[in-house]
């Protein structure tokens, strides 16, 4: 064996040995870094660490991370994963640019659990006073979270507040530095893609929310198979409650949101959407009127939006081909009365509770009523008006009033006949009173008062009532009779009750008054 070959072999062993020593030394340095630099409130454990010095790769197997102490709304964060891989560590950037640059960070099959803070926790245990301290800027080309699960538990860990069966996340061009790391969101990124499957969350003691899938990126959000419903049956809910409460079943096949942005100002989250569309939602609401009435004051929608704990701005919202069914069951054994709106299309412009946004909320609705007439509604209000003033106008055409008997007979012990050819109304109101005008063109309108069993007609009361109702013959040259609206709001009832009693007042004036335009 000549000298050159011997030197080559020796040099080879030296290089390999040096590489192994360097790789071992790097592993020691990584372990030492984790022991010294991870804050005391974070525990980081793993089964095995593999280092590839040439490629700049680190692989942690079976990792577990526990963060104790208050972090925003969570008091404990637990993360376990099959593998954490860091690839493409740049030595050049570390030694020349004094920054940390990594090509990719992959987290495989992570299970993320968050435990909320108890009410008496306060801010004493917050770790905002002891943030993670960075000495260098960090850049990561890509962060990927693959096949993860998420759950949020209450402080006692006996109730799941939210669960996600599967989540995939990809973030691109992530960066942080000693200043950014201390902010509410401790990093920046350019764009992202997130998919979520089977999200479930209880909403109070009686309702739950389910979303089949969520797909979002930097420009759009698409949600499929949304269900918000009461967990109990109608009968079971009635057995549980003392005061009246709606039994809800809302199903939305799809929601799409475009141009969504978020920011935090003065500790308040602001959400901005350019458009939001809801396709073919179905809402069924049932109320057992045999229960005690809830006399808690109900705020109008302007006040509700004004008092949200976050700011929201949606330029344009559309609802397409919706169905709404409202049922009431009163203290008797007859079938519940139902009121239905079909083929409902709606647009909502300038839905915002941000001050100085300028525009009023503008709502337009068109639908079929009970499958027997066309109904439309225009509704405007200013969210920041402390008097909660609103203007609402609308109309009803070609309506066969017999179809209303499905709702009137069980609930109001009346039934009607006749046709409303055209009806138009305008109502201006606030939190206390509403006034307006109404005109109606109708034919052969009559009503009957039923007995308690709703099977027989109280002929005398029906006869006396119909004596005061004009049959529509005494109208203007266009066939309209006119009336006025003047009502007081019942503070513990909803806005739609307010609208209903206002229309009721106007209809009564049209039918029994002079019918002349004032």
C-alpha positions in Angstrom: 0.0 0.0 0.0 1.6 3.2 -1.1 1.8 6.4 1.0 -0.8 8.2 -1.0 -3.4 5.5 -0.3 -2.5 5.4 3.3 -2.8 9.2 3.6 -6.1 9.1 1.8 -7.5 6.4 4.1 -6.2 8.3 7.1 -7.7 11.5 5.8 -10.9 9.8 5.1 -11.1 8.4 8.7 -10.2 11.9 10.0 -12.9 13.6 8.0 -15.5 11.0 9.0 -14.3 11.1 12.6 -14.4 14.9 12.6 -17.8 14.9 11.0 -19.1 12.5 13.7 -17.6 14.5 16.4 -19.0 17.7 14.9 -22.4 16.1 14.6 -22.2 14.8 18.2 -21.1 18.2 19.3 -24.0 19.8 17.4 -26.5 17.4 19.1 -25.0 18.4 22.5 -25.3 22.0 21.6 -29.0 21.6 20.6 -29.7 19.8 23.9 -27.9 22.4 25.9 -29.8 25.2 24.0 -33.1 23.5 24.8 -32.2 23.2 28.4 -31.1 26.8 28.8 -33.2 28.8 26.5 -36.7 27.3 26.9 -38.5 29.4 29.6 -39.2 27.7 32.9 -43.0 27.6 32.4 -42.5 25.4 29.3 -41.6 21.7 29.5 -40.2 20.1 26.3 -39.6 16.3 26.2 -38.8 13.8 23.4 -37.8 10.2 23.0 -35.0 10.6 20.4 -33.1 13.3 18.6 -31.4 12.8 15.2 -29.0 15.3 13.7 -27.8 15.6 10.1 -25.0 18.2 10.1 -24.5 18.3 6.3 -28.2 18.9 5.5 -28.9 21.0 8.6 -31.7 18.7 9.7 -33.0 17.9 13.2 -35.6 15.2 13.9 -37.3 14.9 17.3 -39.5 11.8 17.8 -42.5 11.5 20.2 -42.3 15.0 21.5 -44.4 16.5 24.3 -44.6 20.1 25.1 -46.5 21.6 28.1 -46.8 25.3 28.7 -48.0 26.2 32.2 -49.3 29.6 33.3 -51.7 32.0 31.6 -51.1 32.5 27.9 -53.9 34.8 26.5 -57.1 32.8 27.4 -55.4 29.5 28.1 -53.7 28.4 31.4 -52.2 25.2 30.1 -51.2 24.2 26.5 -50.2 20.6 25.8 -48.8 19.4 22.5 -47.8 15.9 21.7 -46.6 14.8 18.2 -45.2 11.8 16.5 -42.4 13.8 15.0 -41.0 17.3 14.8 -38.6 17.8 11.8 -36.5 20.9 11.2 -34.9 20.8 7.7 -32.4 23.1 5.9 -30.8 24.9 8.7 -28.5 27.6 7.2 -25.1 27.9 8.8 -24.2 30.8 6.5 -27.1 33.0 7.8 -26.2 32.0 11.4 -22.5 33.0 11.2 -22.6 35.8 8.6 -26.0 37.4 8.9 -26.4 36.6 12.6 -29.9 35.2 12.0 -31.5 31.7 12.1 -32.9 30.6 8.7 -34.7 27.2 8.3 -36.2 25.8 5.1 -39.0 23.9 6.7 -40.5 22.9 10.1 -42.9 19.9 10.0 -45.0 18.7 12.9 -46.5 15.2 12.2 -49.8 14.1 13.9 -49.8 16.7 16.6 -52.5 16.6 19.3 -53.0 20.1 20.7 -54.9 20.5 24.0 -55.7 23.8 25.6 -57.1 24.3 29.1 -58.9 27.5 29.9 -58.2 29.6 33.0 -60.5 29.4 36.0 -62.4 32.6 36.9 -60.3 33.2 40.0 -57.0 32.8 38.2 -56.9 36.5 37.3 -53.8 37.9 35.7 -51.4 37.0 38.5 -50.0 33.9 36.7 -49.7 35.5 33.3 -46.5 34.8 31.4 -46.7 38.1 29.5 -44.3 39.4 32.2 -41.8 36.6 31.4 -41.9 36.4 27.6 -39.7 34.2 25.4 -36.5 36.2 24.8 -34.8 36.1 21.4 -31.3 37.3 20.5 -31.6 36.7 16.7 -34.1 37.0 14.0 -35.7 33.7 12.9 -36.9 32.9 9.3 -38.7 29.7 8.3 -39.6 29.2 4.6 -42.4 26.8 5.5 -44.2 25.5 8.6 -46.4 22.4 8.1 -48.7 20.8 10.6 -50.0 17.5 9.3 -53.0 15.4 10.5 -53.4 17.2 13.8 -56.2 17.2 16.4 -57.3 20.1 18.6 -59.3 20.2 21.8 -60.1 23.0 24.3 -61.1 22.0 27.8 -62.6 24.0 30.6 -60.5 24.7 33.8 -61.7 21.5 35.5 -61.0 19.4 32.4 -64.4 17.8 32.6 -66.0 19.5 29.6 -64.8 19.9 26.1 -65.4 23.4 24.8 -64.2 22.8 21.3 -62.9 19.8 19.4 -61.4 19.4 15.9 -61.0 15.8 14.6 -58.5 16.7 11.9 -56.5 19.8 11.0 -53.8 20.5 8.4 -51.9 23.8 8.4 -49.3 25.3 6.1 -47.7 28.7 6.7 -45.2 30.3 4.3 -42.4 32.8 5.0 -42.6 32.9 8.7 -40.5 35.4 10.6 -40.0 36.7 14.1 -37.5 38.8 16.0 -36.9 40.1 19.6 -39.7 42.7 19.1 -42.3 40.6 17.3 -42.0 37.7 19.7 -43.5 39.9 22.5 -46.6 40.8 20.5 -50.1 39.2 20.7 -49.3 37.1 17.6 -45.6 36.5 18.0 -44.7 35.9 14.4 -45.4 37.1 10.8 -46.2 35.1 7.7 -47.0 35.8 4.1 -49.8 33.3 3.2 -51.3 30.2 4.5 -53.6 27.3 3.9 -55.7 25.6 6.6 -58.2 22.8 6.4 -60.3 21.6 9.3 -62.6 18.7 9.5 -65.4 17.9 12.0 -65.4 20.9 14.3 -67.8 20.6 17.3 -68.5 23.1 20.1 -71.2 23.3 22.7 -72.9 26.7 22.9 -74.2 27.0 26.4 -76.3 24.3 28.1 -78.7 23.5 25.3 -77.2 24.2 21.9 -74.2 22.9 19.9 -72.3 23.9 16.7 -71.0 21.5 14.1 -69.0 22.3 11.0 -68.2 19.5 8.6 -65.2 21.2 7.0 -63.5 24.5 6.9 -61.0 25.6 4.2 -59.2 28.9 4.5 -56.3 30.7 2.9 -55.2 34.3 2.8 -58.1 35.3 0.5 -61.1 33.1 1.1 -62.9 31.0 3.8 -65.3 28.1 2.8 -67.3 26.3 5.4 -69.5 23.3 4.6 -72.2 21.4 6.5 -72.9 23.8 9.3 -75.4 22.7 11.9 -76.5 24.8 14.9 -79.2 23.0 16.9 -80.7 22.3 20.3 -79.2 19.1 21.6 -82.5 18.0 23.2 -85.8 17.1 21.4 -88.6 19.6 21.6 -90.4 17.5 24.3 -87.2 17.0 26.3 -86.4 20.7 26.2 -89.8 21.6 27.5 -89.3 19.2 30.4 -86.0 20.9 31.3 -87.0 24.6 31.2 -89.3 26.8 33.3 -89.3 29.8 31.0 -89.9 30.0 27.3 -86.8 29.2 25.2 -86.5 28.6 21.4 -85.8 25.1 20.2 -83.5 25.7 17.2 -82.4 23.7 14.2 -80.3 25.7 11.7 -78.6 23.9 8.8 -76.4 25.7 6.2 -74.9 23.6 3.4 -72.2 26.2 2.7 -70.8 29.6 3.6 -68.1 31.5 1.6 -66.2 34.5 2.8 -63.8 36.6 0.6 -61.1 39.1 1.4 -60.9 38.5 5.1 -58.5 40.4 7.3 -57.9 40.6 11.1 -56.2 43.1 13.3 -56.0 43.9 17.0 -56.5 47.4 18.3 -56.5 48.4 21.9 -56.9 44.8 23.0 -60.0 44.4 20.7 -60.1 42.1 17.7 -61.4 43.6 14.5 -62.7 41.2 11.8 -63.2 42.5 8.2 -64.9 40.6 5.3 -65.5 41.9 1.8 -68.3 39.4 1.1 -70.1 36.6 2.9 -72.6 34.3 1.2 -74.9 31.7 2.8 -76.4 29.1 0.4 -79.8 27.4 1.0 -79.9 27.7 4.8 -82.9 26.1 6.6 -83.9 27.5 10.0 -86.6 25.9 12.1 -87.6 27.5 15.4 -90.1 26.1 17.9 -91.3 27.7 21.1 -93.4 26.1 23.8 -95.8 28.9 24.9 -97.1 26.9 27.8 -93.9 27.8 29.7 -93.5 30.9 31.8 -92.7 34.0 29.7 -89.2 35.5 30.0 -89.5 39.1 31.0 -85.9 39.9 30.5 -85.4 42.9 28.3 -84.5 42.0 24.7 -82.1 44.5 23.0 -82.8 45.5 19.4 -80.2 44.4 16.7 -78.4 47.8 16.7 -77.7 47.5 20.4 -76.7 43.8 20.1 -74.1 44.7 17.4 -72.9 47.7 19.3 -72.2 45.6 22.4 -70.3 42.8 20.7 -66.9 42.1 22.4 -65.2 42.5 19.0 -65.4 44.8 16.0 -66.8 43.5 12.8 -67.1 44.9 9.3 -68.8 43.0 6.4 -69.3 45.0 3.3 -71.8 42.7 1.6 -73.7 39.6 2.8 -76.1 37.5 0.7 -78.5 34.7 1.6 -79.8 32.6 -1.2 -82.9 30.4 -1.3 -83.4 30.2 2.5 -86.3 28.6 4.4 -87.5 29.8 7.8 -90.2 27.9 9.7 -91.5 29.3 13.1 -93.8 27.2 15.3 -95.6 28.0 18.5 -97.2 25.5 20.8 -99.7 27.1 23.2 -101.2 25.5 26.4 -103.5 23.1 24.6 -103.3 19.8 22.8 -103.8 21.1 19.3 -101.2 20.9 16.6 -98.5 23.7 16.8 -99.1 26.6 14.5 -96.4 27.2 11.9 -95.4 30.3 10.0 -93.1 29.8 7.0 -91.0 31.8 4.6 -89.7 29.9 1.5 -87.3 30.8 -1.3 -86.0 33.7 0.9 -83.3 35.8 -0.7 -81.6 38.6 1.3 -78.8 41.1 1.0 -77.2 42.9 4.0 -74.9 45.8 3.2 -72.5 47.6 5.6 -72.9 45.2 8.5 -70.5 47.0 10.9 -70.1 48.1 14.5 -67.0 50.1 13.8 -67.4 53.8 14.8 -67.2 56.3 12.0 -67.9 53.6 9.4 -70.6 56.0 8.1 -73.1 53.8 6.4 -76.3 52.4 7.9 -76.9 48.7 7.9 -79.1 48.1 4.9 -81.1 44.8 4.7 -83.3 43.7 1.8 -85.4 40.6 1.9 -87.7 38.9 -0.7 -89.5 35.6 -0.1 -92.7 33.5 -0.5 -95.0 33.6 2.5 -96.7 30.3 3.4 -96.4 29.3 -0.2 -99.3 31.7 -1.0 -97.9 35.2 -1.6 -94.8 37.3 -2.3 -93.3 39.2 0.6 -90.5 41.9 0.6 -88.8 43.9 3.3 -86.3 46.9 3.3 -84.8 47.6 6.7 -82.2 50.3 7.7 -80.6 51.2 11.0 -77.5 52.9 12.5 -75.6 50.7 14.8 -74.2 53.6 16.8 -77.6 55.4 17.3 -78.2 55.1 21.1 -81.9 55.5 20.5 -81.8 52.4 18.2 -83.9 54.1 15.5 -84.8 52.2 12.4 -86.9 52.5 9.2 -88.5 49.5 7.7 -90.7 49.2 4.7 -92.1 46.3 2.7 -95.0 44.7 0.9 -97.2 41.6 0.4 -98.9 40.7 -2.8 -101.3 38.0 -4.2 -101.7 36.4 -0.7 -104.5 34.0 0.0 -105.2 34.6 3.6 -106.5 31.1 4.2 -102.9 29.9 4.4 -102.4 32.0 7.5 -105.0 29.8 9.3 -102.3 27.2 9.9 -100.7 29.7 12.3 -103.8 31.8 13.4 -106.1 28.9 14.3 -104.0 27.2 17.0 -102.3 30.4 18.3 -105.0 33.2 18.1 -108.2 31.1 17.8 -109.1 32.9 14.6 -109.3 32.0 10.9 -109.5 34.2 7.8 -110.7 34.2 4.2 -110.1 36.5 1.3 -107.2 37.8 -0.7 -104.6 40.5 -0.2 -103.9 41.7 -3.7 -101.3 44.3 -2.6 -100.1 45.7 0.7 -97.4 48.3 1.4 -96.2 49.7 4.7 -93.5 52.0 6.1 -92.6 52.1 9.8 -90.2 54.3 11.6 -89.4 53.4 15.2 -87.0 53.4 18.1 -86.5 51.4 21.3 -89.9 52.4 22.6 -92.5 53.4 19.9 -93.1 52.9 16.2 -95.3 54.9 13.8 -96.0 54.5 10.1 -98.4 54.2 7.2 -100.0 51.2 5.5 -102.2 50.8 2.4 -103.9 47.6 1.2 -105.9 46.4 -1.8 -107.9 43.3 -0.8 -111.0 41.3 -1.7 -113.7 39.6 0.5 -111.6 39.7 3.7 -113.4 38.1 6.6 -112.5 36.4 9.8 -114.0 34.0 12.3 -113.5 33.6 16.0 -113.2 29.9 17.1 -114.2 28.3 20.4 -111.6 27.0 22.9 -111.3 23.6 21.1 -110.8 25.4 17.8 -113.4 23.2 16.1 -116.5 25.4 16.2 -117.1 29.0 15.1 -118.4 31.6 17.6 -120.9 33.0 15.1 -122.0 36.0 17.1 -118.5 37.3 17.7 -117.5 36.6 14.1 -120.7 38.4 12.8 -120.1 41.4 15.0 -116.4 41.6 14.0 -117.2 41.4 10.3 -119.7 44.3 10.7 -116.8 46.6 11.4 -114.6 45.2 8.6 -114.8 47.0 5.3 -115.0 44.5 2.4 -112.6 46.5 0.3 -115.2 48.2 -1.8 -114.8 51.6 -0.3 -111.3 52.3 -1.7 -109.5 54.9 -3.8 -109.4 54.8 -7.6 -106.5 52.3 -7.4 -108.4 50.0 -5.1 -106.4 50.9 -1.9 -107.5 51.6 1.6 -105.2 53.4 3.9 -104.3 53.1 7.6 -101.9 54.4 10.2 -99.5 52.6 12.6 -98.9 53.6 16.2 -97.5 51.0 18.6 -95.4 50.7 21.7 -92.7 48.1 21.9 -93.0 45.3 24.5 -89.5 45.5 25.9 -89.1 41.8 26.8 -90.1 40.6 23.3 -88.1 40.4 20.1 -87.8 42.9 17.2 -90.0 40.6 15.0 -92.7 40.8 17.6 -92.4 44.6 17.4 -92.8 44.4 13.6 -95.7 42.0 14.0 -97.7 44.1 16.4 -97.0 47.2 14.3 -98.4 45.5 11.2 -101.3 44.2 13.2 -102.2 47.7 14.3 -102.0 49.0 10.7 -104.1 46.2 9.3 -106.8 46.8 11.9 -106.9 50.5 11.0 -107.1 49.6 7.3 -110.0 47.2 7.8 -112.0 49.1 10.4 -111.1 52.8 9.8 -112.2 55.3 7.2 -109.7 53.9 4.7 -108.8 57.4 3.5 -105.3 58.7 3.0 -104.4 61.3 5.6 
